């Protein structure tokens, strides 16, 4: 055997650690005996004999036993690999990374390659090789045809998932495999025998087992040769057991099984042969295993494995209970792995199609508990329909925890329905989205079937027992979702929050949800207000600078970056943990699109030279990171994951979208150098949803790039044309598209008349609150610039006409039912922030008129508010157009026709609308109606009655949108 040279990581670590084993007689370019090849360091964390964990029990089919061993060995090595895959808080990289381990090796003399799609062996970094191996093995173990284990049902497990090659498109997504030889006719299989045939395993089963074992050996060999010092030598659990002794315990268990059943060749074991020889010599590897005898023994009777008290090796707690208890009826109850793999970029990954692999709930011990900082937050992603599998609901749950060794798990099951007992429990492993020294973001990807009846699903966090179980509802396959819509969910700087009873309207949301569940909760922007970063946060000193040029040139240095990163993180945790909003977060699935307050007030609408300053670009990157994590449950671009991503660092956009429901911009934003994230998804049987990211690409002169509009329109057009069941398209924009024109006010704010007042403001502080502290412009101007009807965005207003809120000119003689231009614009704001004064509402109402978009299309505001909510005066008597009171909206499909729409079917609200509109008969035929028609949409505004009511009671105003008759 050629000499085994010292690995790079060994050399770099051995000389720098004063408490490491001392190198003896070291000569340049001549490798001394590896520490783990010395008998001194070959001891185990357990004592006794490993035969009970390796030997085949009586009355258990050999195929069943080998399947159990594959799963058990994969589970153990995955726990060890996690030690080198976790992110190092100091370097921002895992211990095993492309820099430390540029190739997959076991010393200098053994390098492992991977076959690409052209079957050409290529060298890849060890972290990528390990990721590919884990995914390949997991795919095999998850294939119910290759590993047909009796106690695992098919629920939630797709057919088969191999790893795919290095260049496989969307390689993180499992790919269906062809059928195995088990599907061959019985006449073909008759007369042949193989291991596992009686138990239903395919003919190539033993070959798959050997391949799994050979690849697991390579993983162990790399752990020893490249990472024995770092991290295993330095790991200790405070007992007689250490990281390296735990590594030895797992490896001797694995080798005992491999040699006992002849699953490993001598050439396979070559890189670790000296250590194996030590264990054979001292009896750690039992003689029967070393000789490959495959003897069938009764481990309960003939063997006794003693575990040292308080010294269970890493990952061995369930190994003992799984393997040493007597089987029931001669069947091994093997468990599938928990679905954990690692994606090529080093992030943990759990494929959605692999959910539910475990059907038993482990008992969490106090040491398994995770410290939850925020969550759970429930999101909806998409619905998939296929003739073979029916409908699938896809969503996710996010929690943020303090860093720790425990990987959280979540149990999910259908709740009791129609007198039937609750359904089978499935356990879902967590995906690590992001980790820093003080926090870890975990995401559970959920997939549940869409049934013929509405279903309620219960979920619980297994390692956070202080958090009560939650539940959510999935509509029946032939029904559309009941939608709750809100925006402006926070308070502007300086608002007296107690005077407005906090986020009180969320109490009303929960009451409505309890009466008739919402299936999705759409956030239209400003789900959180981060404006405090400039008032009582780390940007206060910067914002107080008197000279705008000093603010523009101020660097966004490391300390300021870190402080801003901490501010945004803590503000998210605080707000998303605030009741009753927090309760809604855990049981109503969300879809969110952001707006300026999710970053900072007016972001994107200030002058270009100011928006490009280092501070504004820096906080934009930080806000984008936490927006992706908290509101979308996706990993931000790699360059945005570091604390306080720099203003000039661009995010990669060459990868696939994080979920099929996303429409990613092809160009980076001008100030937030990240791709925009718009959303297209289906909300039940007949409603589609489009949410446009109108902030990432925003400037004073554009809202989105032309290329982004083209991408969005192409996606929507192709999706609608391929799905004739869609009757309604709901389009979400951060600001209204049909709105009174205030060009005259914009002209005043930008005219020379403002110049003297601005000068007095700078010199003497006159009209201090009238001007913002960023670019010295009138504070209201950024709000005016935000609207699609602002003159800077007028061109885009025309471009969005097909998706706006318009109707055919009355001279066309088309009623709403036959008007293909008719689109209602539901403006609901704000659910938490204080409303504008009555005078502002009246101003908007007075400025409303019928606008002629073109020769055939008109737009206007329609009279809606025939009375004040609860009899409490909100408006001037003439104003039937705008309502200055906190509110949210409910949208659902009309189930029947001919009824009067009160409050989405509730009898306690008032939905009557005045006959006619602002312009009398010209608008009356296009005003909302209270008559419900099957297949239409029912819309309800829930308007706050009294701001001092902590229960947030509301009054309902309802109307219906009829279906289009072609």
Buried (B, 14 or more C-beta within 10 A) or exposed (E): EEEBBBBBBBBEBBEEEEEBBEBEEEEEEEBBEBBBBBEEBBBBBBEBBBBBBBBBBBEBBBBBBBBBBBBBBBBBBBBBBBBBBBBBEEEBBBBBBBEBBBBBBBBBBBEBEBEBEEEEEEBBBBBBBBBBBBBBBBBBBBBBBBBBBEEBEEEBBBBBBBBBBBEBEEBBBBBEBEEBBBEEEEEEBEEEEBBBBEBBBBBBBBEBBBBBBBBBBBBBBBBBBBBBBBBBBBBEBEEEBBBBBBBBBBBBBBBBBBBBBEBBEEEBBBBBBBBBBBBBEEEBBBEBBBEBBBBEBEBEEEBEBEBBEEBBBBBBBBBBEBBBEEBEEEBBBBBBBBBBBBBBEBBBBBBBBBBBBBBEBBEBEEEBBBBBBBBBBBBBBBBBBEEEEEBBBBBBBBBBBEBBEBBBBBBBBBBEBEEEEEBEBBBBBBBBBBBBEEBBBBBBBBBBBBBEEBBBBBBBBBBBEEBEEBBBBBBBBEBBBBBBBBBBBBBBEEBEEEEBBBBBBBBBBBBBBEEEBBBBBBBBBBBBBBBBBBEEBBBEEBBEBEEBEEBBEBEBEEEBBBBBBBBBBEBBBEBBBBEBBBBBBBBBBBBBBBBBBBBBBBBBBBBEEBBBBBBBBBBBBBBBBBBBBBBBBBBBBBBBBBBBBBBEBBBEBEEEBBBBBBBBBEBBBBBBBBBBBBBBBBBBBBBBBBBBBBBBBBBBEBBBBEEBBEBBBEBBEEBBEEEEEBBBBBBBBBBBBBBBBBEEBBEEBBEEEBEEBBEEBBEEEEBEEBBBBBBBBBBBBBBBBBBBBBBBBEEBBEBBBEBBBBBBBBEBEBEBBBBEBBBBBBBBBBBBBBBBEBEEBBBBBBBBEBBEBEEBBBBBBBBBBEEBBBEEEBBEEEBBBBBBBBBBBBBBBBBEBEBEBBBBBBEEBBBBBEEBBBEEEBBBBBBBBBBBBEBBBBBBBBBBBBBEBEEBBBBBBBBBBBBBEE
